[in-house]
Amino acid sequence: MLSRTCCAWLLATVGISVIGCGSNPFRSPQSQSALQQQPAYGSQLQELQRRVAELDTSNRDLHAKLAQAEQQVAIYRDQSGLLQKQLADTAEKYRQAQLAQTDAKRQVEAFQASVRRRGGATITANNSVRQSLSMVQIPGVDVRQQQDVIRIALPVDQLFQRGTAQLAPTAYAYLDKVADAIVRNYPRQRVAIEGHADSGPDFTGMNMTAHQLSSLQALSVFDALTRRNHLPARQLFVEGMGANHPVASNATEAGRAKNRRIEIVVYPQSID
C-alpha cells in the first residue's frame, strides 16, 4: 500500500494538472492578447462584407443606368437621322420651288412678250364705249366706268383655288357671262385682263410674289376666254398688277378680299 505521504503527493500533482488544463497558467501574454482581439476582427470582417455588398448593389445600378444611356443614345441617333432626312427633303422641296418660281416667271415674261408682239394691230378711237355702259349688265359682277374705260371686276376668290392660278369650278359661270358681254357689246374693242392681289402673305407654297401670282391668274383667264369662249387672242392682252392698285384697305380680311380681283378693262380703242 502506498503510504499516506505518497497519496498526498499524488493528489497535489493531479490537482495541479487539473488547474493547468482549465486556466493554463503557462500560456504567453501574446496569445492572451490575440484571443482578446478576435471579437474586433469579427466586427471588421462584417463591415468589409457590408461594404462589398454595397459595392455590388452600386455596380448593378451603374450597369442598369449605362444600359438606359445606351438606349437613349440609340434613340437620339435615330432621331438625328430622321431630322437629317427631313432637312434634306425640305432643301429639295425648296430647290424645286425655286425652279418652279423661275420657270413661272420665265413663262410670264415669254407670254407677255408674245402678247405684245400680237398687239401690233391698228388701234382707232371709238368714243361710243362710254355710251355703252348701260348695256352691260352682269348679275353678281361689279361693272363700273372709270374715265373712258369700262372695268368689269371679278373676285379672285370665286375664280381660283386660294393662292393659286388654278381656276375653280365656279369660275366658268363668271367668265362665260363676261365673254358673252364682250361679244355682244365690245366685239372690236381692245380688252385688258388685269390681275390684282392683296399685300398679305402668299399662299402658293412656292415663294411666289404677288406680282407673279396676279400675272399667272390673268394668264389663266386669258386662256379660258380664248380657248373656251373663243374670244380673239389679238383682242386681249394681259397685265399683272400685283398689289399696286388696291381698291380697299389691306388692314382687314374683307378689304384684302376686294383687292384680290381680276379686272376686265374695255378700252375705247378698236382693232382692225
Backbone as CSV, one residue per row, in Angstrom:
resi,resn,N_x,N_y,N_z,CA_x,CA_y,CA_z,C_x,C_y,C_z
1,MET,0.850,-1.192,0.000,0.000,0.000,0.000,0.871,1.222,0.000
2,LEU,0.332,2.224,-0.691,1.078,3.472,-0.706,0.968,4.136,0.639
3,SER,1.956,4.773,0.933,1.924,5.500,2.201,1.066,6.724,2.092
4,ARG,0.620,7.206,3.243,-0.209,8.431,3.256,0.534,9.591,2.660
5,THR,1.790,9.691,2.789,2.577,10.812,2.226,2.590,10.757,0.725
6,CYS,2.722,9.538,0.167,2.717,9.402,-1.304,1.364,9.775,-1.869
7,CYS,0.300,9.362,-1.233,-1.051,9.736,-1.722,-1.243,11.233,-1.738
8,ALA,-0.780,11.850,-0.685,-0.920,13.317,-0.652,-0.159,13.961,-1.806
9,TRP,0.978,13.362,-2.052,1.787,13.948,-3.163,1.098,13.743,-4.484
10,LEU,0.504,12.599,-4.730,-0.190,12.329,-5.993,-1.402,13.245,-6.148
11,LEU,-2.145,13.417,-5.058,-3.306,14.303,-5.152,-2.904,15.727,-5.472
12,ALA,-1.800,16.137,-4.905,-1.325,17.506,-5.199,-0.930,17.640,-6.651
13,THR,-0.265,16.576,-7.154,0.165,16.621,-8.569,-1.038,16.628,-9.483
14,VAL,-2.027,15.793,-9.220,-3.238,15.762,-10.053,-3.971,17.092,-9.993
15,GLY,-4.019,17.655,-8.848,-4.700,18.968,-8.723,-4.033,20.020,-9.550
16,ILE,-2.722,20.005,-9.552,-2.009,21.000,-10.378,-2.314,20.792,-11.840
17,SER,-2.386,19.499,-12.294,-2.677,19.206,-13.702,-4.070,19.687,-14.075
18,VAL,-5.013,19.409,-13.174,-6.391,19.855,-13.469,-6.474,21.356,-13.594
19,ILE,-5.826,22.035,-12.676,-5.848,23.513,-12.747,-5.200,23.995,-14.017
20,GLY,-4.117,23.323,-14.417,-3.439,23.741,-15.649,-4.299,23.562,-16.866
21,CYS,-5.080,22.527,-16.906,-5.971,22.309,-18.060,-7.027,23.370,-18.138
22,GLY,-7.447,23.907,-17.057,-8.516,24.925,-17.111,-8.005,26.296,-17.400
23,SER,-7.004,26.724,-16.720,-6.571,28.115,-16.857,-5.257,28.263,-17.549
24,ASN,-4.554,27.157,-17.780,-3.275,27.184,-18.499,-2.424,28.350,-18.048
25,PRO,-1.897,28.276,-16.840,-1.117,29.397,-16.311,0.183,29.599,-17.055
26,PHE,0.523,28.616,-17.909,1.802,28.736,-18.621,1.638,29.397,-19.995
27,ARG,0.357,29.824,-20.372,0.132,30.475,-21.706,0.831,31.818,-21.711
28,SER,1.327,32.259,-22.995,2.104,33.512,-23.124,1.172,34.714,-23.156
29,PRO,1.673,35.884,-22.805,0.845,37.109,-22.865,0.395,37.426,-24.275
30,GLN,1.195,37.120,-25.329,0.809,37.407,-26.715,-0.426,36.610,-27.116
31,SER,-0.456,35.368,-26.695,-1.610,34.530,-27.033,-2.863,35.071,-26.384
32,GLN,-2.743,35.495,-25.154,-3.915,36.054,-24.472,-4.399,37.322,-25.181
33,SER,-3.483,38.191,-25.698,-3.867,39.426,-26.397,-4.589,39.113,-27.706
34,ALA,-4.078,38.073,-28.433,-4.726,37.697,-29.700,-6.145,37.228,-29.458
35,LEU,-6.330,36.454,-28.382,-7.670,35.987,-28.088,-8.611,37.136,-27.758
36,GLN,-8.090,38.146,-27.098,-8.927,39.299,-26.756,-9.310,40.100,-28.003
37,GLN,-8.459,40.100,-29.099,-8.730,40.911,-30.304,-9.646,40.195,-31.293
38,GLN,-9.932,38.913,-31.073,-10.770,38.180,-32.013,-12.148,38.820,-32.234
39,PRO,-12.842,39.288,-31.215,-14.147,39.954,-31.481,-13.999,41.194,-32.374
40,ALA,-12.924,41.984,-32.230,-12.698,43.170,-33.072,-12.502,42.768,-34.526
41,TYR,-11.745,41.687,-34.772,-11.541,41.213,-36.138,-12.865,40.778,-36.749
42,GLY,-13.687,40.168,-35.980,-15.001,39.751,-36.491,-15.842,40.942,-36.912
43,SER,-15.816,42.026,-36.128,-16.577,43.236,-36.484,-16.049,43.853,-37.770
44,GLN,-14.713,43.895,-37.906,-14.120,44.451,-39.128,-14.508,43.611,-40.343
45,LEU,-14.513,42.303,-40.200,-14.887,41.431,-41.311,-16.345,41.677,-41.734
46,GLN,-17.210,41.830,-40.751,-18.611,42.116,-41.083,-18.767,43.454,-41.805
47,GLU,-17.985,44.462,-41.368,-18.038,45.777,-42.026,-17.563,45.682,-43.472
48,LEU,-16.462,44.910,-43.672,-15.960,44.728,-45.039,-16.989,44.003,-45.901
49,GLN,-17.638,43.000,-45.355,-18.660,42.286,-46.111,-19.830,43.200,-46.461
50,ARG,-20.201,44.080,-45.533,-21.284,45.032,-45.810,-20.917,45.984,-46.943
51,ARG,-19.656,46.456,-46.901,-19.203,47.375,-47.958,-19.153,46.682,-49.320
52,VAL,-18.710,45.443,-49.331,-18.692,44.680,-50.584,-20.103,44.542,-51.137
53,ALA,-21.062,44.289,-50.265,-22.460,44.169,-50.704,-22.958,45.491,-51.282
54,GLU,-22.600,46.599,-50.630,-22.995,47.914,-51.146,-22.367,48.171,-52.510
55,LEU,-21.085,47.808,-52.670,-20.423,47.992,-53.963,-21.093,47.158,-55.044
56,ASP,-21.508,45.943,-54.714,-22.209,45.115,-55.684,-23.520,45.771,-56.120
57,THR,-24.248,46.298,-55.136,-25.510,46.974,-55.457,-25.270,48.198,-56.346
58,SER,-24.246,49.003,-55.978,-23.916,50.188,-56.786,-23.496,49.782,-58.189
59,ASN,-22.758,48.689,-58.292,-22.304,48.225,-59.603,-23.489,47.823,-60.474
60,ARG,-24.467,47.139,-59.889,-25.657,46.752,-60.641,-26.441,47.986,-61.087
61,ASP,-26.552,48.994,-60.222,-27.245,50.227,-60.583,-26.535,50.929,-61.732
62,LEU,-25.204,50.959,-61.664,-24.437,51.617,-62.727,-24.625,50.896,-64.062
63,HIS,-24.638,49.566,-64.027,-24.855,48.807,-65.258,-26.242,49.085,-65.838
64,ALA,-27.238,49.194,-64.963,-28.599,49.490,-65.421,-28.666,50.885,-66.048
65,LYS,-28.044,51.863,-65.383,-28.035,53.230,-65.925,-27.264,53.293,-67.236
66,LEU,-26.174,52.531,-67.339,-25.399,52.506,-68.577,-26.235,51.934,-69.714
67,ALA,-27.000,50.892,-69.432,-27.866,50.313,-70.464,-28.930,51.319,-70.907
68,GLN,-29.514,52.050,-69.938,-30.504,53.073,-70.282,-29.880,54.177,-71.127
69,ALA,-28.658,54.582,-70.757,-27.969,55.629,-71.518,-27.694,55.171,-72.941
70,GLU,-27.309,53.921,-73.112,-27.048,53.406,-74.450,-28.335,53.374,-75.280
71,GLN,-29.453,53.014,-74.645,-30.735,53.044,-75.352,-31.104,54.460,-75.769
72,GLN,-30.869,55.432,-74.857,-31.183,56.820,-75.173,-30.314,57.332,-76.311
73,VAL,-29.038,56.933,-76.293,-28.132,57.333,-77.383,-28.626,56.774,-78.710
74,ALA,-29.101,55.528,-78.696,-29.632,54.932,-79.917,-30.866,55.690,-80.418
75,ILE,-31.729,56.100,-79.463,-32.923,56.877,-79.840,-32.514,58.208,-80.443
76,TYR,-31.558,58.900,-79.797,-31.088,60.179,-80.321,-30.466,60.002,-81.706
77,ARG,-29.759,58.894,-81.888,-29.141,58.647,-83.184,-30.202,58.476,-84.274
78,ASP,-31.264,57.737,-83.935,-32.350,57.547,-84.901,-33.049,58.870,-85.196
79,GLN,-33.291,59.659,-84.139,-33.947,60.950,-84.343,-33.074,61.875,-85.188
80,SER,-31.787,61.849,-84.952,-30.870,62.679,-85.730,-30.902,62.283,-87.203
81,GLY,-30.946,60.970,-87.456,-31.038,60.520,-88.839,-32.324,60.970,-89.502
82,LEU,-33.436,60.902,-88.738,-34.725,61.330,-89.278,-34.721,62.834,-89.578
83,LEU,-34.160,63.623,-88.648,-34.094,65.073,-88.861,-33.230,65.410,-90.069
84,GLN,-32.138,64.695,-90.239,-31.285,64.942,-91.395,-32.017,64.616,-92.692
85,LYS,-32.805,63.539,-92.675,-33.578,63.205,-93.869,-34.635,64.268,-94.152
86,GLN,-35.326,64.722,-93.084,-36.336,65.758,-93.275,-35.706,67.052,-93.788
87,LEU,-34.517,67.374,-93.271,-33.823,68.569,-93.733,-33.456,68.439,-95.202
88,ALA,-32.994,67.262,-95.593,-32.649,67.048,-97.000,-33.899,67.157,-97.881
89,ASP,-35.032,66.589,-97.417,-36.285,66.677,-98.178,-36.742,68.128,-98.301
90,THR,-36.629,68.886,-97.186,-37.030,70.297,-97.223,-36.151,71.088,-98.179
91,ALA,-34.849,70.812,-98.151,-33.935,71.509,-99.059,-34.271,71.186,-100.515
92,GLU,-34.646,69.926,-100.776,-35.004,69.543,-102.140,-36.301,70.222,-102.580
93,LYS,-37.287,70.275,-101.657,-38.539,70.963,-101.986,-38.298,72.444,-102.247
94,TYR,-37.416,73.046,-101.438,-37.107,74.460,-101.644,-36.451,74.662,-103.008
95,ARG,-35.549,73.736,-103.362,-34.888,73.856,-104.661,-35.906,73.732,-105.793
96,GLN,-36.822,72.777,-105.654,-37.844,72.615,-106.678,-38.760,73.834,-106.757
97,ALA,-39.075,74.416,-105.576,-39.910,75.622,-105.562,-39.207,76.776,-106.261
98,GLN,-37.904,76.903,-106.011,-37.146,77.962,-106.671,-37.144,77.753,-108.174
99,LEU,-36.974,76.508,-108.608,-37.006,76.221,-110.042,-38.380,76.517,-110.633
100,ALA,-39.436,76.136,-109.883,-40.792,76.408,-110.358,-41.055,77.907,-110.443
101,GLN,-40.556,78.647,-109.447,-40.737,80.093,-109.466,-40.030,80.706,-110.668
102,THR,-38.793,80.259,-110.903,-38.042,80.776,-112.058,-38.741,80.435,-113.356
103,ASP,-39.261,79.188,-113.440,-39.952,78.768,-114.653,-41.240,79.556,-114.849
104,ALA,-41.974,79.787,-113.745,-43.216,80.562,-113.855,-42.930,81.990,-114.315
105,LYS,-41.874,82.580,-113.764,-41.510,83.939,-114.166,-41.130,83.976,-115.633
106,ARG,-40.408,82.948,-116.075,-39.996,82.895,-117.477,-41.214,82.770,-118.385
107,GLN,-42.198,81.948,-117.958,-43.406,81.789,-118.762,-44.190,83.093,-118.849
108,VAL,-44.281,83.787,-117.706,-44.996,85.071,-117.709,-44.339,86.048,-118.664
109,GLU,-43.019,86.168,-118.561,-42.302,87.117,-119.418,-42.433,86.739,-120.887
110,ALA,-42.341,85.432,-121.191,-42.447,84.994,-122.577,-43.844,85.251,-123.127
111,PHE,-44.856,84.977,-122.280,-46.216,85.171,-122.753,-46.533,86.650,-122.942
112,GLN,-46.060,87.468,-122.006,-46.293,88.905,-122.157,-45.604,89.441,-123.401
113,ALA,-44.402,88.940,-123.678,-43.712,89.365,-124.893,-44.494,88.928,-126.126
114,SER,-45.062,87.696,-126.067,-45.850,87.212,-127.198,-47.101,88.050,-127.396
115,VAL,-47.735,88.421,-126.280,-48.940,89.251,-126.374,-48.608,90.613,-126.956
116,ARG,-47.460,91.160,-126.517,-47.067,92.468,-127.052,-46.791,92.383,-128.557
117,ARG,-46.204,91.265,-128.993,-45.942,91.120,-130.428,-47.243,91.000,-131.201
118,ARG,-48.231,90.271,-130.634,-49.507,90.143,-131.334,-50.327,91.423,-131.248
119,GLY,-49.938,92.299,-130.335,-50.713,93.517,-130.122,-50.386,94.627,-131.108
120,GLY,-49.743,94.300,-132.209,-49.369,95.341,-133.170,-50.474,95.742,-134.110
121,ALA,-51.701,95.316,-133.823,-52.811,95.670,-134.711,-53.082,97.159,-134.640
122,THR,-53.686,97.688,-135.707,-54.014,99.105,-135.780,-55.120,99.434,-134.784
123,ILE,-54.945,100.466,-133.992,-55.930,100.881,-132.986,-56.521,102.219,-133.391
124,THR,-57.836,102.282,-133.413,-58.507,103.531,-133.763,-59.435,103.921,-132.622
125,ALA,-59.680,105.206,-132.491,-60.505,105.711,-131.392,-61.961,105.336,-131.599
126,ASN,-62.645,105.083,-130.526,-64.063,104.773,-130.576,-64.691,105.310,-129.297
127,ASN,-65.317,106.456,-129.385,-65.883,107.115,-128.210,-67.269,106.599,-127.852
128,SER,-67.781,105.622,-128.613,-69.109,105.113,-128.303,-69.095,104.197,-127.090
129,VAL,-67.923,103.792,-126.615,-67.858,102.886,-125.480,-68.486,103.523,-124.253
130,ARG,-68.230,104.801,-124.038,-68.765,105.478,-122.855,-70.280,105.396,-122.831
131,GLN,-70.904,105.445,-124.009,-72.360,105.403,-124.071,-72.885,103.976,-123.936
132,SER,-71.981,102.960,-123.978,-72.427,101.573,-123.951,-72.453,100.994,-122.542
133,LEU,-72.103,101.772,-121.517,-72.015,101.249,-120.162,-73.354,100.682,-119.701
134,SER,-74.445,101.340,-120.028,-75.751,100.876,-119.575,-76.148,99.560,-120.226
135,MET,-75.470,99.192,-121.284,-75.818,97.967,-121.993,-75.203,96.737,-121.327
136,VAL,-74.257,96.951,-120.432,-73.575,95.823,-119.801,-74.199,95.573,-118.436
137,GLN,-74.895,94.487,-118.309,-75.478,94.082,-117.037,-75.094,92.624,-116.785
138,ILE,-74.225,92.413,-115.769,-73.784,91.056,-115.440,-74.146,90.788,-113.983
139,PRO,-75.108,89.941,-113.716,-75.524,89.690,-112.328,-74.355,89.184,-111.483
140,GLY,-74.225,89.785,-110.320,-73.188,89.363,-109.388,-71.806,89.863,-109.704
141,VAL,-71.684,90.730,-110.700,-70.371,91.235,-111.118,-70.390,92.754,-111.046
142,ASP,-69.303,93.311,-110.496,-69.180,94.762,-110.375,-68.699,95.343,-111.701
143,VAL,-69.551,96.154,-112.322,-69.216,96.823,-113.583,-69.253,98.326,-113.338
144,ARG,-68.173,99.000,-113.662,-68.128,100.448,-113.447,-67.342,101.120,-114.581
145,GLN,-67.614,102.390,-114.715,-66.892,103.187,-115.710,-65.864,104.046,-114.995
146,GLN,-64.664,104.076,-115.530,-63.582,104.878,-114.969,-62.993,105.705,-116.101
147,GLN,-63.342,106.975,-116.084,-62.961,107.875,-117.167,-63.463,107.303,-118.489
148,ASP,-62.583,106.919,-119.425,-63.059,106.462,-120.725,-62.949,104.951,-120.897
149,VAL,-62.819,104.227,-119.799,-62.768,102.760,-119.897,-63.858,102.162,-119.031
150,ILE,-64.184,100.909,-119.324,-65.156,100.159,-118.523,-64.389,99.043,-117.812
151,ARG,-64.650,98.923,-116.536,-63.978,97.910,-115.737,-64.994,96.893,-115.212
152,ILE,-64.714,95.644,-115.486,-65.551,94.540,-115.007,-64.703,93.770,-113.997
153,ALA,-65.068,93.879,-112.724,-64.271,93.299,-111.647,-64.822,91.925,-111.250
154,LEU,-63.923,90.943,-111.232,-64.283,89.584,-110.849,-63.508,89.206,-109.594
155,PRO,-64.172,88.724,-108.554,-63.465,88.357,-107.317,-62.589,87.116,-107.527
156,VAL,-61.324,87.255,-107.204,-60.390,86.141,-107.381,-60.815,84.932,-106.561
157,ASP,-61.361,85.162,-105.367,-61.731,84.042,-104.501,-62.835,83.181,-105.115
158,GLN,-63.578,83.738,-106.087,-64.597,82.970,-106.797,-64.059,82.327,-108.065
159,LEU,-62.859,82.765,-108.476,-62.289,82.263,-109.727,-61.243,81.181,-109.523
160,PHE,-60.465,81.274,-108.418,-59.286,80.430,-108.273,-59.286,79.703,-106.928
161,GLN,-58.592,78.575,-106.916,-58.212,77.971,-105.653,-57.306,78.950,-104.929
162,ARG,-57.483,79.121,-103.642,-56.813,80.184,-102.889,-55.295,80.136,-103.078
163,GLY,-54.758,81.266,-103.525,-53.314,81.403,-103.644,-52.715,80.687,-104.835
164,THR,-53.542,80.274,-105.824,-53.020,79.576,-106.988,-53.575,80.224,-108.256
165,ALA,-53.090,79.746,-109.392,-53.622,80.181,-110.683,-54.498,79.091,-111.289
166,GLN,-54.982,78.182,-110.440,-55.836,77.088,-110.879,-57.293,77.528,-110.802
167,LEU,-57.963,77.585,-111.963,-59.350,78.016,-111.985,-60.234,77.044,-111.214
168,ALA,-61.126,77.597,-110.412,-62.079,76.804,-109.650,-63.299,76.508,-110.522
169,PRO,-64.081,75.498,-110.184,-65.283,75.196,-110.972,-66.260,76.372,-111.040
170,THR,-66.280,77.205,-109.999,-67.205,78.350,-110.000,-66.775,79.456,-110.952
171,ALA,-65.558,79.373,-111.491,-65.038,80.471,-112.312,-65.770,80.590,-113.644
172,TYR,-66.163,79.469,-114.212,-66.652,79.497,-115.598,-67.998,80.188,-115.732
173,ALA,-68.807,80.160,-114.685,-70.078,80.882,-114.754,-69.824,82.379,-114.907
174,TYR,-68.814,82.895,-114.187,-68.459,84.311,-114.312,-67.860,84.598,-115.690
175,LEU,-66.901,83.778,-116.095,-66.193,84.056,-117.346,-67.110,83.927,-118.560
176,ASP,-68.056,82.989,-118.508,-68.992,82.859,-119.634,-69.836,84.123,-119.785
177,LYS,-70.279,84.701,-118.655,-71.084,85.939,-118.720,-70.252,87.102,-119.244
178,VAL,-69.005,87.193,-118.777,-68.132,88.278,-119.250,-67.858,88.134,-120.740
179,ALA,-67.560,86.908,-121.167,-67.294,86.678,-122.588,-68.514,87.042,-123.435
180,ASP,-69.705,86.678,-122.969,-70.926,86.999,-123.711,-71.122,88.514,-123.794
181,ALA,-70.824,89.236,-122.683,-70.963,90.693,-122.701,-69.977,91.327,-123.686
182,ILE,-68.766,90.816,-123.746,-67.773,91.360,-124.677,-68.197,91.104,-126.115
183,VAL,-68.633,89.878,-126.390,-69.044,89.541,-127.763,-70.222,90.406,-128.203
184,ARG,-71.169,90.643,-127.289,-72.369,91.393,-127.656,-72.122,92.894,-127.746
185,ASN,-71.281,93.431,-126.854,-71.182,94.880,-126.750,-69.847,95.455,-127.233
186,TYR,-68.772,94.676,-127.112,-67.459,95.214,-127.466,-66.673,94.241,-128.349
187,PRO,-67.225,93.834,-129.432,-66.564,92.810,-130.242,-65.272,93.293,-130.876
188,ARG,-65.068,94.600,-131.001,-63.864,95.116,-131.655,-62.995,95.926,-130.704
189,GLN,-63.410,96.053,-129.486,-62.662,96.884,-128.556,-61.439,96.136,-128.007
190,ARG,-60.442,96.939,-127.712,-59.238,96.408,-127.068,-59.593,96.093,-125.606
191,VAL,-59.237,94.893,-125.125,-59.629,94.446,-123.795,-58.384,93.963,-123.043
192,ALA,-58.190,94.525,-121.857,-57.083,94.095,-120.996,-57.617,93.165,-119.910
193,ILE,-56.801,92.204,-119.540,-57.109,91.322,-118.406,-56.071,91.633,-117.335
194,GLU,-56.506,92.343,-116.287,-55.596,92.771,-115.221,-55.733,91.848,-114.010
195,GLY,-54.601,91.348,-113.529,-54.594,90.568,-112.297,-54.173,91.442,-111.135
196,HIS,-54.931,91.417,-110.056,-54.648,92.215,-108.862,-54.583,91.285,-107.639
197,ALA,-53.702,91.609,-106.693,-53.528,90.811,-105.473,-53.560,91.730,-104.255
198,ASP,-53.691,91.123,-103.092,-53.588,91.912,-101.869,-52.126,91.947,-101.419
199,SER,-51.863,92.629,-100.317,-50.483,92.765,-99.836,-50.152,91.784,-98.722
200,GLY,-51.047,90.802,-98.509,-50.795,89.811,-97.471,-49.811,88.759,-97.951
201,PRO,-49.537,87.748,-97.085,-48.609,86.688,-97.477,-49.193,85.838,-98.588
202,ASP,-48.304,85.275,-99.407,-48.792,84.418,-100.484,-49.127,83.045,-99.908
203,PHE,-50.002,82.325,-100.622,-50.448,81.019,-100.157,-50.107,79.939,-101.185
204,THR,-49.124,80.202,-102.022,-48.811,79.268,-103.097,-47.894,78.166,-102.645
205,GLY,-47.133,78.348,-101.529,-46.144,77.366,-101.130,-44.945,77.355,-102.051
206,MET,-44.841,78.364,-102.944,-43.752,78.403,-103.915,-42.955,79.697,-103.807
207,ASN,-43.139,80.439,-102.740,-42.447,81.710,-102.566,-42.693,82.649,-103.745
208,MET,-43.881,82.611,-104.289,-44.205,83.439,-105.440,-44.622,84.832,-104.978
209,THR,-44.203,85.841,-105.690,-44.572,87.199,-105.326,-46.016,87.474,-105.747
210,ALA,-46.580,88.540,-105.176,-47.946,88.926,-105.524,-48.037,89.298,-107.008
211,HIS,-46.976,89.916,-107.532,-46.983,90.301,-108.949,-47.004,89.065,-109.841
212,GLN,-46.187,88.069,-109.508,-46.150,86.849,-110.311,-47.473,86.098,-110.232
213,LEU,-48.032,86.019,-109.033,-49.303,85.324,-108.870,-50.406,86.019,-109.661
214,SER,-50.486,87.337,-109.588,-51.534,88.059,-110.315,-51.353,87.908,-111.822
215,SER,-50.105,87.838,-112.293,-49.856,87.648,-113.725,-50.318,86.275,-114.180
216,LEU,-50.011,85.238,-113.386,-50.423,83.896,-113.760,-51.943,83.748,-113.732
217,GLN,-52.594,84.391,-112.774,-54.056,84.323,-112.729,-54.673,85.023,-113.941
218,ALA,-54.105,86.144,-114.326,-54.596,86.832,-115.523,-54.390,85.967,-116.762
219,LEU,-53.264,85.273,-116.837,-52.999,84.382,-117.969,-54.009,83.230,-118.013
220,SER,-54.392,82.720,-116.839,-55.385,81.651,-116.808,-56.731,82.140,-117.346
221,VAL,-57.120,83.369,-117.004,-58.361,83.936,-117.530,-58.250,84.146,-119.036
222,PHE,-57.116,84.637,-119.484,-56.873,84.807,-120.925,-57.053,83.471,-121.644
223,ASP,-56.465,82.429,-121.086,-56.541,81.113,-121.715,-57.987,80.618,-121.765
224,ALA,-58.740,80.818,-120.682,-60.133,80.372,-120.673,-60.976,81.149,-121.681
225,LEU,-60.788,82.453,-121.754,-61.599,83.270,-122.670,-61.287,82.971,-124.123
226,THR,-60.047,82.649,-124.434,-59.684,82.371,-125.831,-59.981,80.924,-126.219
227,ARG,-59.770,79.976,-125.308,-59.986,78.564,-125.648,-61.439,78.149,-125.459
228,ARG,-61.994,78.484,-124.317,-63.360,78.030,-124.025,-64.395,78.932,-124.694
229,ASN,-64.204,80.247,-124.614,-65.205,81.195,-125.115,-64.863,81.747,-126.495
230,HIS,-63.708,81.377,-127.026,-63.327,81.686,-128.408,-63.229,83.181,-128.699
231,LEU,-62.840,83.970,-127.702,-62.556,85.382,-127.979,-61.242,85.474,-128.752
232,PRO,-61.116,86.415,-129.662,-59.878,86.541,-130.446,-58.695,86.879,-129.536
233,ALA,-57.618,86.119,-129.642,-56.445,86.377,-128.810,-55.859,87.750,-129.097
234,ARG,-55.980,88.228,-130.337,-55.404,89.536,-130.679,-56.190,90.690,-130.075
235,GLN,-57.405,90.398,-129.591,-58.210,91.451,-128.963,-57.805,91.666,-127.501
236,LEU,-57.194,90.671,-126.890,-56.920,90.687,-125.459,-55.430,90.860,-125.188
237,PHE,-55.121,91.450,-124.046,-53.745,91.441,-123.548,-53.781,91.358,-122.025
238,VAL,-52.674,90.933,-121.456,-52.609,90.561,-120.041,-51.666,91.493,-119.298
239,GLU,-52.065,91.866,-118.064,-51.204,92.671,-117.197,-51.300,92.150,-115.759
240,GLY,-50.158,91.952,-115.151,-50.122,91.581,-113.743,-49.799,92.795,-112.893
241,MET,-50.739,93.229,-112.084,-50.585,94.448,-111.294,-50.080,94.189,-109.880
242,GLY,-50.108,92.948,-109.441,-49.691,92.666,-108.067,-50.596,93.367,-107.072
243,ALA,-49.976,93.967,-106.041,-50.738,94.681,-105.016,-50.627,96.197,-105.175
244,ASN,-50.302,96.649,-106.376,-50.017,98.075,-106.591,-51.260,98.951,-106.692
245,HIS,-52.428,98.360,-106.921,-53.638,99.174,-107.124,-54.790,98.646,-106.263
246,PRO,-54.694,98.781,-104.940,-55.779,98.305,-104.073,-57.016,99.186,-104.212
247,VAL,-58.182,98.582,-104.040,-59.447,99.332,-104.034,-60.022,99.400,-102.630
248,ALA,-59.372,98.746,-101.670,-59.814,98.749,-100.272,-58.587,98.595,-99.387
249,SER,-58.791,98.776,-98.098,-57.683,98.668,-97.154,-57.253,97.211,-96.992
250,ASN,-55.948,97.001,-96.978,-55.407,95.672,-96.737,-55.324,95.344,-95.248
251,ALA,-55.818,96.236,-94.400,-55.753,96.013,-92.954,-56.808,95.024,-92.482
252,THR,-57.823,94.757,-93.305,-58.884,93.831,-92.925,-58.987,92.722,-93.966
253,GLU,-59.540,91.588,-93.552,-59.714,90.471,-94.486,-60.716,90.829,-95.573
254,ALA,-61.767,91.579,-95.216,-62.745,91.998,-96.221,-62.098,92.894,-97.267
255,GLY,-61.231,93.802,-96.823,-60.536,94.676,-97.759,-59.579,93.899,-98.656
256,ARG,-58.857,92.942,-98.057,-57.928,92.133,-98.859,-58.672,91.302,-99.893
257,ALA,-59.868,90.801,-99.517,-60.670,90.016,-100.456,-61.082,90.873,-101.658
258,LYS,-61.413,92.147,-101.428,-61.769,93.039,-102.543,-60.562,93.329,-103.432
259,ASN,-59.400,93.394,-102.819,-58.202,93.686,-103.606,-57.758,92.506,-104.463
260,ARG,-58.129,91.300,-104.060,-57.823,90.130,-104.882,-58.887,90.031,-105.973
261,ARG,-58.553,90.443,-107.158,-59.563,90.522,-108.208,-58.913,90.409,-109.594
262,ILE,-59.744,90.051,-110.552,-59.392,90.136,-111.973,-60.293,91.215,-112.571
263,GLU,-59.676,92.178,-113.217,-60.471,93.230,-113.864,-60.352,93.093,-115.374
264,ILE,-61.500,92.991,-116.016,-61.582,93.014,-117.474,-61.818,94.470,-117.871
265,VAL,-60.841,95.067,-118.538,-60.875,96.501,-118.836,-61.091,96.684,-120.340
266,VAL,-62.190,97.331,-120.668,-62.528,97.594,-122.072,-62.092,99.010,-122.408
267,TYR,-61.228,99.150,-123.410,-60.693,100.453,-123.809,-61.505,101.020,-124.973
268,PRO,-61.465,102.337,-125.119,-62.242,102.977,-126.177,-61.589,102.879,-127.553
269,GLN,-60.604,102.037,-127.691,-59.972,101.829,-128.986,-60.409,100.494,-129.559
270,SER,-60.435,100.425,-130.864,-60.827,99.181,-131.533,-59.663,98.675,-132.383
271,ILE,-59.705,97.413,-132.690,-58.660,96.821,-133.529,-59.229,96.510,-134.909
272,ASP,-58.383,96.588,-135.905,-58.809,96.269,-137.276,-58.514,94.805,-137.588
